[in-house]
Amino acid sequence: MYKIIMRLRTNKDHFPSTYAEAQCLCSGCILVQGNNPPTESHDYVSVPIRQSRVFLRRELCSDGEQYHLKPVTVDVVVGCTCARYRPRAS
């Protein structure tokens, strides 16, 4: 189990200009075992789940007065998951 909060992000040059993004609150993962209270374990790590989303970015035209919309891809954190911690080999 993991804990997340959702935060609103705003970029005035993108459409939609506001979107929700997850933020992982724990470095480890919350384990629920039997009737014991949930505890954070650092045998696991909380890892963000990213998803590519397409937004339309407003760009100024060559005339300097009008704008056009250009599709852009943005990686957005949509959740968190638990992964087994594996130290790097030296």
C-alpha positions as CSV (number, residue, x, y, z in Angstrom):
1,M,0.0,0.0,0.0
2,Y,1.2,3.5,-0.6
3,K,0.1,7.0,0.3
4,I,-0.4,9.7,-2.3
5,I,-1.9,13.2,-2.6
6,M,-3.2,14.7,-5.7
7,R,-1.9,18.2,-6.6
8,L,-3.3,20.6,-9.2
9,R,-0.7,21.7,-11.7
10,T,-1.2,24.7,-13.9
11,N,0.5,25.8,-17.1
12,K,-1.2,28.7,-18.8
13,D,0.3,27.9,-22.2
14,H,-1.2,24.4,-22.2
15,F,-4.7,23.2,-22.9
16,P,-6.0,21.9,-20.6
17,S,-4.2,24.4,-18.5
18,T,-4.8,22.6,-15.1
19,Y,-4.4,18.9,-14.4
20,A,-4.0,16.7,-11.3
21,E,-0.7,15.0,-10.6
22,A,0.0,12.4,-7.9
23,Q,2.8,12.8,-5.3
24,C,4.1,9.9,-3.3
25,L,4.2,10.6,0.4
26,C,6.3,7.8,1.7
27,S,9.8,6.7,0.7
28,G,9.0,3.1,1.7
29,C,5.7,1.3,1.4
30,I,2.9,0.8,4.0
31,L,2.5,-2.8,4.9
32,V,-0.7,-4.3,6.3
33,Q,-0.1,-7.6,8.0
34,G,-2.8,-9.4,9.8
35,N,-4.4,-7.5,12.7
36,N,-1.3,-5.3,13.2
37,P,-1.5,-1.6,12.5
38,P,-0.1,-0.5,9.1
39,T,3.6,0.2,9.2
40,E,6.1,1.7,6.7
41,S,8.7,-0.8,5.5
42,H,11.9,0.3,3.8
43,D,12.3,-3.2,2.3
44,Y,10.2,-1.7,-0.5
45,V,10.3,1.7,-2.1
46,S,7.4,3.9,-3.3
47,V,7.8,4.5,-7.0
48,P,5.9,7.0,-9.1
49,I,3.8,5.7,-12.0
50,R,4.2,8.0,-15.0
51,Q,1.9,8.3,-18.0
52,S,2.5,10.3,-21.1
53,R,-0.3,12.7,-21.8
54,V,-0.9,15.0,-24.8
55,F,-1.5,18.6,-24.2
56,L,-2.0,21.4,-26.6
57,R,0.7,24.1,-26.2
58,R,-0.1,27.7,-27.3
59,E,2.6,29.1,-29.6
60,L,2.9,32.5,-31.1
61,C,2.5,32.6,-34.9
62,S,5.1,34.3,-37.1
63,D,2.9,37.4,-37.4
64,G,3.5,38.0,-33.6
65,E,-0.2,38.5,-33.0
66,Q,-2.0,35.2,-33.3
67,Y,-1.4,31.8,-31.7
68,H,-1.7,28.3,-32.9
69,L,-1.9,25.1,-30.8
70,K,0.8,22.4,-31.1
71,P,0.4,18.9,-29.5
72,V,3.1,18.2,-26.9
73,T,3.7,15.1,-24.7
74,V,4.1,15.6,-21.0
75,D,4.9,12.8,-18.5
76,V,2.4,13.1,-15.6
77,V,2.7,11.1,-12.3
78,V,-0.7,9.4,-12.0
79,G,-0.1,7.2,-9.0
80,C,2.5,5.3,-6.9
81,T,3.3,1.6,-6.5
82,C,5.5,-0.5,-4.3
83,A,8.7,-2.1,-5.6
84,R,11.3,-4.3,-3.9
85,Y,14.4,-2.3,-3.0
86,R,17.5,-3.6,-4.7
87,P,20.8,-2.0,-3.8
88,R,23.2,-1.3,-6.7
89,A,26.1,-3.7,-7.1
90,S,29.5,-2.0,-6.6
